[in-house]
Amino acid sequence: HGMLLLPLALLSALALLAGGVVTYLLWPLWPEPVRVDAPALPITVSGVTFNVLPAAIRAPVQRRPGAQERVDLAYQWPTLTPPEPTTKSTTPGERLFVTIARDDGKLPPAERLKTIYPRYLTGGATDGPNGLVTQPFRDGTPYQGEDLVYQASAPERFFARCTRAAGPRPGTCLSERRIGGADLTFRFPREWLTQDSTVSAGIERLITQLRPLGG
């Protein structure tokens, strides 16, 4: 029995050693925090170049210049500055999340506003703060449980699809823009729409920051 146990023990030891090597090689290495004032990186998505602050990029693997399929960003609200690297967000509703990705072949957001969304809306619209209008989508449609919120004076300038609050879960909004072949999606809490500083103005400022004049 002793002679049989010795090879088994050696095989077990080799398996543990191999497993340890693989674990070491695959274990994620946590990068050092990026300074908030680190220079912007020129990142190209679908042929469109954006100047992105590294500290705003959520995934470390995306913190590099050049062409990428997608970039995920986060900004403090309402300052629109990158989150501090040494602190975590503990207060709901203090971050604006942005995704820049190659357009997925769907109609541009402005065209969906004109030709797609009206098919699914109810007839009742209500006026809200900051010149916004809210119109629910009908039940049984792809957007059931959501509302279309848009600027009354210029719907194409700002509009968003927003879920409704349900118990402890707050409502969230998605506002989309297309620049060239890149789609920008902004995600934020619905309660921001009632604040004095309008979300539309903040999004415009952020787009200018990402795409400065002549960019």
C-alpha positions, 0 to 999 in steps of 0.5 A: 500500500505504501508503494501505491500511495507514494505515486499518488502523493506525488501526482497530487503535489504536482497537480497542486503546484500546477494549479498554483501556477495557473492561479498566479498567472490568471489572478487579476492585478489591481492597477494603481489608482489613476490621478484625477488630473492625468492628461486626457487620452485620445480614444477612437470609437468607430472613427470618432476621436474622443478626449477622455480623462483616464480617471473617468474610465471604469475598466482599467483595460480601456485606459489606453489611447487608440481605437477601441470598440467601447469605452465605459465612463463615470463622472461625478454629478453635477461637477462632471469630474472623474470620481476620486480614485481613493473613494467609493460612491456610497450615495445613490444618484451621484454618478453619471454613467456614459458608454461610448460604443460603435453604433449597432446598426439601429436607427439614430436616436433622433430618428427613433424619436420621430418614427419609432417611439410615437407608435408606442406612446399613450395620448396623455402627456404631462408638463414637468420641471425645466420645460420637460414633458413626460409621456408614458409608453403603452403596456404590451409594447417593447417599452412597457413600464417606461416614460419618454421625457423630452424638452418641450421646446426642442425634443430632438435636443434632449430626450430620454427613456426613463423607468418608473420608481418601484418600491426602493428601486429608483427610476433611471433614465437613458439618453442617447446621442450619435456622433458619426459612427459612435453611439453615446449612452448617458445613464442617470437617476430619474430624480435628476430631472427635477433638479434646478440644473438641467440634465440636458445642459450637463450632457451638452457640457460633457459632450463638449469636454469629450469632443472639443471644438475642432475635435 
